């Protein structure tokens, strides 16, 4: 793999040139993946095909995929069990609003049986739909305005990380805290406790929660009459069938799920206590496409597979193999990098104290591994699917060895 030539991206560049003239997303986000300027011209920008653990760009380059649609693909791209269920459902029609579909009942019943503390579920489309719904239901239930949050919860006004174009009055109602900082949570409640409707947070990102942290946040919220909401768009169905609630043994009043639930098909859900969920009758959170049933069929098939097979155990095994391999390479080559995250969602943190040298080395690493057929996202933790194999992991570690050596050379180590 060390002799792999640089990527050829002619078709990618041609598509991007056309897209920038017509597609607003491409016209305004041309710097590459997320906020990494170095990926422009060096990383694939379009996917022509995806299957199992692999994807191919329009130039025919093949990659082992660790982004997986930002975690939406749990079983593997184009899993036949999911595709068969979707195809059958599509044959019966697509959108029948305002009428519900039978599969909606089946999926809702399944989700309430596997998600802890889920008396009722409400099916939506996107993660932003679900987190915004959770906040609104919390405000309805408590009669309060403010939200205390940590993590990424989507693009809606109360939560988006980019404040331009937003009403300051809306943003003032959202308070934040740092992860694992319990004193900050308590201080927020001491100052605003009578007006905080809920704490909404991801259970983790790359760092693990300190012992008792999630339980204490929940206890603090309840002590002040607020709800405890877990945003499990990433962790749901990956950490365990019942998500982080099951894995960490913590109970949420509301939980938002999606992504891996439907193996790449656009579906999300909010689930939780019946008395809170019945607040739906007091507001309007409906969409014409919320009753589309093909996505529900995808979620029903995916969740059933996760429940009835060893798919999650395999995800954990492959993730642990990758993390152990990272740690062995880091120790052997003495690179300023740290392997972090849980096995289903691993990541590498670059730790060189010299920030300029860190940036140079980091860029060199990602350029080297993508040219060797490994697709990492530089600014977002990665994901493992049930389709990843031991051979995938071993090939990835071979590429990362070359990447670490390239890093050391580029950084002058």
Legacy VTK file of the C-alpha trace (Angstrom):
# vtk DataFile Version 3.0
C-alpha trace
ASCII
DATASET POLYDATA
POINTS 413 float
0.000 0.000 0.000
2.963 2.308 0.539
3.358 2.686 -3.224
-0.212 3.869 -3.777
-0.095 6.939 -6.049
-1.845 10.201 -5.166
-5.567 10.302 -5.814
-6.851 11.131 -9.255
-9.851 13.423 -8.801
-10.544 14.771 -12.297
-14.201 13.701 -12.372
-14.661 15.033 -8.850
-13.203 18.416 -9.793
-15.407 18.627 -12.909
-18.557 17.833 -10.918
-17.621 20.357 -8.269
-17.042 23.070 -10.860
-20.539 22.511 -12.253
-22.097 22.201 -8.820
-20.632 25.466 -7.583
-22.568 27.279 -10.324
-25.960 25.826 -9.392
-25.961 24.196 -5.944
-25.957 26.618 -3.015
-24.301 24.112 -0.696
-21.422 23.517 -3.081
-21.169 27.219 -3.881
-20.807 28.243 -0.256
-18.977 25.271 1.296
-16.144 24.670 -1.148
-13.297 24.352 1.342
-13.626 20.621 1.856
-14.951 18.455 4.631
-16.360 20.630 7.385
-13.777 23.291 8.210
-10.561 21.669 6.957
-9.134 23.771 4.130
-6.459 21.208 3.284
-9.019 18.661 2.115
-9.911 20.800 -0.922
-8.465 19.064 -3.965
-7.151 16.111 -1.982
-10.258 14.417 -0.578
-13.189 12.896 -2.471
-16.216 15.178 -2.559
-18.762 12.921 -4.277
-19.731 9.288 -3.758
-20.610 7.366 -6.903
-21.372 4.092 -5.140
-21.312 2.556 -1.661
-21.545 -1.067 -0.583
-20.735 -2.749 2.708
-17.768 -1.001 4.301
-16.625 0.593 1.039
-17.422 3.567 -1.112
-16.197 4.710 -4.502
-15.843 8.249 -5.858
-16.668 9.247 -9.473
-13.007 8.753 -10.410
-13.193 5.102 -9.384
-11.101 5.424 -6.225
-12.139 2.912 -3.565
-12.137 3.665 0.161
-12.784 1.858 3.413
-15.411 4.183 4.842
-15.257 5.277 8.466
-17.579 8.273 8.095
-20.600 6.165 7.124
-22.864 9.125 6.451
-21.875 10.642 9.815
-22.909 7.453 11.536
-26.190 6.842 9.757
-24.990 3.522 8.317
-24.801 0.862 11.024
-25.137 -2.441 9.181
-23.129 -1.398 6.122
-23.936 0.469 2.928
-26.779 -1.001 0.855
-27.449 -3.834 3.287
-29.690 -6.271 1.432
-31.994 -6.912 4.406
-32.781 -3.222 4.648
-33.001 -2.673 0.887
-35.430 -5.561 0.499
-37.709 -4.100 3.178
-37.555 -0.648 1.591
-38.258 -2.005 -1.897
-41.305 -3.920 -0.679
-42.642 -0.861 1.083
-42.052 1.427 -1.899
-44.061 -0.931 -4.075
-47.112 -0.131 -1.919
-46.802 3.635 -2.418
-44.801 6.419 -0.864
-46.593 9.362 0.742
-50.181 8.790 1.835
-50.558 11.726 4.254
-52.726 12.383 6.169
-53.252 8.627 6.474
-50.877 6.590 8.628
-49.221 3.370 7.428
-49.311 -0.058 9.131
-45.514 -0.155 9.378
-45.690 2.928 11.606
-47.482 0.887 14.273
-45.002 -1.979 13.954
-41.979 0.297 14.245
-43.392 2.302 17.148
-44.133 -0.896 19.044
-40.627 -2.208 18.403
-38.964 1.038 19.495
-40.920 1.241 22.738
-39.778 -2.317 23.472
-36.048 -1.686 22.946
-35.535 1.933 24.055
-35.387 2.389 27.839
-38.074 4.617 29.349
-39.907 4.925 26.021
-43.627 4.959 26.772
-44.371 6.652 23.452
-42.375 7.498 20.337
-42.898 10.113 17.636
-41.357 9.486 14.215
-39.843 12.416 12.362
-37.196 12.852 9.659
-33.957 14.464 10.845
-31.921 14.789 14.008
-32.658 18.490 14.118
-36.376 17.666 13.986
-36.055 15.404 16.998
-33.909 17.645 19.202
-36.055 20.693 18.460
-39.124 18.636 19.353
-37.537 17.551 22.629
-36.848 21.135 23.615
-40.371 22.219 22.754
-41.935 19.357 24.685
-39.758 20.171 27.685
-40.882 23.794 27.576
-44.505 22.736 27.292
-44.194 20.312 30.194
-42.407 22.689 32.570
-43.731 26.071 31.441
-40.129 27.338 31.328
-38.059 28.932 28.577
-34.360 28.252 29.021
-32.404 25.216 27.849
-29.078 24.043 29.257
-27.185 22.095 26.620
-23.910 20.429 25.695
-22.938 18.930 22.335
-24.158 19.308 18.788
-27.931 19.144 18.336
-28.521 20.345 14.783
-29.062 23.483 12.751
-32.198 25.009 14.323
-31.982 28.458 15.895
-31.810 27.359 19.528
-28.756 25.156 18.939
-26.786 25.877 15.768
-23.094 26.593 16.448
-23.091 29.480 13.953
-25.049 32.454 15.347
-25.154 34.648 12.208
-28.665 35.353 10.964
-30.295 34.323 14.232
-32.464 36.300 16.611
-30.433 37.168 19.728
-33.557 36.761 21.855
-33.757 33.102 20.834
-30.090 32.447 21.546
-30.308 34.038 24.987
-32.586 31.218 26.083
-29.876 28.585 25.416
-27.232 28.100 28.094
-24.158 25.901 27.708
-21.696 24.014 29.879
-18.494 22.048 29.367
-18.547 18.270 29.328
-17.744 16.551 32.642
-17.994 19.936 34.412
-20.608 19.187 37.063
-19.960 22.437 38.999
-20.884 24.381 35.841
-24.177 22.509 35.603
-24.958 23.223 39.241
-23.997 26.889 38.849
-26.352 27.274 35.887
-29.219 25.865 37.921
-28.352 28.028 40.913
-28.605 31.107 38.692
-31.443 30.143 36.332
-32.989 27.053 37.921
-36.533 28.384 38.033
-36.482 28.991 34.281
-34.580 25.985 32.885
-36.907 23.585 31.098
-34.367 20.853 30.460
-30.800 19.735 30.175
-30.251 18.313 26.705
-26.900 16.714 26.010
-25.090 14.070 24.027
-23.997 11.333 26.449
-20.405 11.705 25.165
-18.426 12.557 22.064
-14.828 11.293 22.266
-14.173 11.601 26.015
-15.904 9.213 28.390
-18.152 10.600 31.119
-16.564 10.829 34.534
-17.988 8.226 36.953
-21.474 9.345 37.954
-21.444 12.455 35.739
-24.539 11.638 33.673
-26.439 10.482 36.743
-25.566 13.660 38.634
-26.638 15.893 35.748
-29.956 14.056 35.729
-30.297 14.346 39.497
-29.496 18.073 39.416
-32.035 18.720 36.664
-34.760 16.827 38.507
-33.951 18.569 41.781
-34.768 21.862 40.069
-37.882 20.627 38.268
-36.242 20.331 34.840
-36.193 17.385 32.435
-33.143 15.340 31.509
-32.909 14.773 27.737
-30.301 12.621 26.015
-29.480 13.341 22.386
-28.608 9.853 21.149
-28.568 10.569 17.438
-24.996 9.210 17.326
-24.897 6.800 20.262
-28.341 5.244 19.843
-28.252 1.635 18.600
-24.419 1.754 18.514
-23.411 1.602 22.156
-26.139 -0.945 22.795
-29.572 -1.781 21.429
-30.949 0.598 24.063
-28.233 3.161 23.388
-26.289 5.086 25.998
-29.182 4.832 28.448
-28.665 1.075 28.509
-24.873 1.207 28.316
-24.391 3.730 31.143
-27.464 2.729 33.132
-28.923 6.233 33.161
-32.588 7.088 32.616
-33.667 10.011 30.447
-37.059 11.671 30.424
-36.769 12.068 26.655
-34.326 10.610 24.159
-33.725 11.479 20.518
-32.562 8.760 18.124
-31.944 8.390 14.407
-28.907 7.861 12.188
-28.018 4.172 12.670
-31.636 3.317 13.439
-32.520 3.132 9.737
-29.126 2.369 8.154
-28.825 5.588 6.183
-32.490 6.262 5.450
-33.894 9.579 6.639
-35.744 8.893 9.870
-35.500 10.100 13.464
-37.588 9.712 16.574
-38.194 11.256 19.945
-39.201 8.875 22.717
-39.867 9.099 26.418
-42.268 9.524 29.284
-45.936 9.406 28.356
-46.874 12.511 30.340
-44.225 14.539 28.495
-44.835 13.037 25.058
-48.563 13.779 25.249
-47.601 17.436 25.013
-47.706 16.857 21.257
-51.446 17.491 21.461
-50.749 21.069 22.616
-48.475 22.125 19.777
-47.891 21.643 16.061
-44.945 19.518 14.958
-46.146 17.830 11.802
-44.811 17.342 8.297
-46.282 15.943 5.127
-43.403 13.489 4.889
-43.475 12.256 8.499
-45.772 9.417 7.384
-43.543 8.215 4.537
-43.252 4.510 5.148
-40.153 3.348 3.225
-37.894 4.920 5.829
-39.945 3.298 8.573
-39.502 -0.071 6.871
-35.742 0.586 6.832
-35.761 1.320 10.561
-37.905 -1.710 11.330
-35.509 -3.963 9.416
-32.370 -2.375 10.865
-33.544 -2.432 14.470
-34.732 -6.029 14.112
-31.332 -7.094 12.773
-29.557 -5.317 15.636
-31.886 -6.975 18.147
-31.702 -10.484 16.703
-28.091 -10.859 15.518
-24.564 -10.245 16.776
-24.195 -7.108 14.614
-23.401 -4.851 17.566
-20.951 -7.314 19.086
-19.167 -7.357 15.736
-19.098 -3.546 15.634
-17.524 -3.505 19.086
-14.955 -6.173 18.158
-13.871 -4.352 15.021
-13.703 -1.017 16.845
-11.618 -2.501 19.633
-9.280 -4.082 17.069
-8.834 -0.670 15.432
-8.248 1.192 18.711
-5.773 -1.426 19.936
-3.951 -1.192 16.609
-3.827 2.590 16.840
-2.365 2.415 20.333
0.251 -0.136 19.317
1.377 1.988 16.350
1.451 5.171 18.446
3.652 3.487 21.051
5.935 1.855 18.471
6.488 4.991 16.374
6.264 7.481 19.253
3.920 9.820 17.422
2.168 12.714 19.214
-1.285 11.236 18.780
-3.858 9.777 21.175
-6.450 7.110 20.330
-9.770 8.084 21.929
-13.457 7.270 21.912
-15.484 4.137 22.406
-15.005 1.215 20.028
-18.108 1.898 17.862
-16.983 5.540 17.430
-13.171 5.794 17.537
-10.995 8.820 16.790
-7.426 10.107 16.846
-6.448 13.293 18.659
-3.242 15.012 17.564
-1.365 16.236 20.618
1.901 17.894 19.536
2.233 20.924 21.849
3.659 22.977 18.971
0.429 24.013 17.210
2.058 24.795 13.862
3.869 21.462 13.834
0.666 19.716 14.901
-1.254 21.223 11.985
1.426 20.220 9.483
1.657 16.679 10.823
-2.094 16.244 11.024
-2.549 17.349 7.427
0.223 15.020 6.270
-1.409 12.085 8.063
-4.850 12.526 6.525
-3.473 13.112 3.049
-1.425 9.929 3.341
-4.228 7.666 4.558
-6.848 8.845 2.060
-4.391 8.189 -0.770
-4.130 4.659 0.595
-7.856 4.102 0.472
-8.975 4.963 4.010
-11.714 7.577 4.354
-11.526 9.414 7.687
-13.168 12.740 8.536
-10.461 14.999 10.018
-12.836 16.996 12.243
-15.399 14.433 13.346
-15.077 11.155 15.193
-15.457 8.029 13.095
-17.815 5.068 13.029
-17.618 1.302 12.632
-20.289 -0.692 10.794
-21.260 -4.331 11.002
-19.861 -4.708 7.482
-16.282 -3.866 8.482
-14.043 -6.918 8.516
-10.760 -7.830 10.158
-9.121 -7.359 6.766
-10.571 -3.832 6.581
-9.125 -3.027 9.985
-5.724 -4.502 9.139
-5.565 -2.584 5.839
-6.552 0.562 7.703
-3.759 0.081 10.217
-1.259 -0.465 7.391
-2.361 2.849 5.899
-2.149 4.540 9.295
1.393 3.268 9.809
2.382 5.046 6.594
0.344 8.044 7.713
2.170 8.256 11.044
5.547 7.945 9.329
4.514 10.713 6.930
3.408 12.811 9.905
6.788 12.432 11.605
8.639 13.329 8.434
6.458 16.362 7.697
6.710 17.641 11.277
10.492 17.264 11.267
10.532 14.645 14.014
LINES 1 414
413 0 1 2 3 4 5 6 7 8 9 10 11 12 13 14 15 16 17 18 19 20 21 22 23 24 25 26 27 28 29 30 31 32 33 34 35 36 37 38 39 40 41 42 43 44 45 46 47 48 49 50 51 52 53 54 55 56 57 58 59 60 61 62 63 64 65 66 67 68 69 70 71 72 73 74 75 76 77 78 79 80 81 82 83 84 85 86 87 88 89 90 91 92 93 94 95 96 97 98 99 100 101 102 103 104 105 106 107 108 109 110 111 112 113 114 115 116 117 118 119 120 121 122 123 124 125 126 127 128 129 130 131 132 133 134 135 136 137 138 139 140 141 142 143 144 145 146 147 148 149 150 151 152 153 154 155 156 157 158 159 160 161 162 163 164 165 166 167 168 169 170 171 172 173 174 175 176 177 178 179 180 181 182 183 184 185 186 187 188 189 190 191 192 193 194 195 196 197 198 199 200 201 202 203 204 205 206 207 208 209 210 211 212 213 214 215 216 217 218 219 220 221 222 223 224 225 226 227 228 229 230 231 232 233 234 235 236 237 238 239 240 241 242 243 244 245 246 247 248 249 250 251 252 253 254 255 256 257 258 259 260 261 262 263 264 265 266 267 268 269 270 271 272 273 274 275 276 277 278 279 280 281 282 283 284 285 286 287 288 289 290 291 292 293 294 295 296 297 298 299 300 301 302 303 304 305 306 307 308 309 310 311 312 313 314 315 316 317 318 319 320 321 322 323 324 325 326 327 328 329 330 331 332 333 334 335 336 337 338 339 340 341 342 343 344 345 346 347 348 349 350 351 352 353 354 355 356 357 358 359 360 361 362 363 364 365 366 367 368 369 370 371 372 373 374 375 376 377 378 379 380 381 382 383 384 385 386 387 388 389 390 391 392 393 394 395 396 397 398 399 400 401 402 403 404 405 406 407 408 409 410 411 412
